[in-house]
Amino acid sequence: VLSWEEIPADKRAQIMHEKQ
């Protein structure tokens, strides 16, 4: 599991959309 800080900003946006 990657820690949130390790995830690039573009991936973070994608993950946030999926979790909503």
Short mmCIF file of the C-alpha atoms (twelve columns), coordinates in Angstrom:
data_MODEL
# 
_entry.id   MODEL 
# 
loop_
_atom_site.group_PDB 
_atom_site.id 
_atom_site.type_symbol 
_atom_site.label_atom_id 
_atom_site.label_alt_id 
_atom_site.label_comp_id 
_atom_site.label_asym_id 
_atom_site.label_seq_id 
_atom_site.Cartn_x 
_atom_site.Cartn_y 
_atom_site.Cartn_z 
_atom_site.pdbx_PDB_model_num 
ATOM 1  C CA . VAL A 1  0.000   0.000  0.000   1 
ATOM 2  C CA . LEU A 2  1.374   3.390  -0.968  1 
ATOM 3  C CA . SER A 3  1.219   6.172  1.552   1 
ATOM 4  C CA . TRP A 4  -0.833  9.150  0.390   1 
ATOM 5  C CA . GLU A 5  2.228   11.432 0.241   1 
ATOM 6  C CA . GLU A 6  3.907   9.026  -2.189  1 
ATOM 7  C CA . ILE A 7  1.060   9.229  -4.692  1 
ATOM 8  C CA . PRO A 8  1.540   11.782 -7.498  1 
ATOM 9  C CA . ALA A 9  -1.035  14.592 -7.640  1 
ATOM 10 C CA . ASP A 10 -2.602  13.300 -10.869 1 
ATOM 11 C CA . LYS A 11 -3.105  9.861  -9.342  1 
ATOM 12 C CA . ARG A 12 -4.505  11.388 -6.166  1 
ATOM 13 C CA . ALA A 13 -7.206  13.201 -8.139  1 
ATOM 14 C CA . GLN A 14 -8.126  9.952  -9.890  1 
ATOM 15 C CA . ILE A 15 -8.323  8.023  -6.615  1 
ATOM 16 C CA . MET A 16 -10.433 10.708 -4.960  1 
ATOM 17 C CA . HIS A 17 -12.939 10.540 -7.824  1 
ATOM 18 C CA . GLU A 18 -13.167 6.762  -7.506  1 
ATOM 19 C CA . LYS A 19 -13.677 6.852  -3.734  1 
ATOM 20 C CA . GLN A 20 -16.535 9.330  -4.058  1 
# 
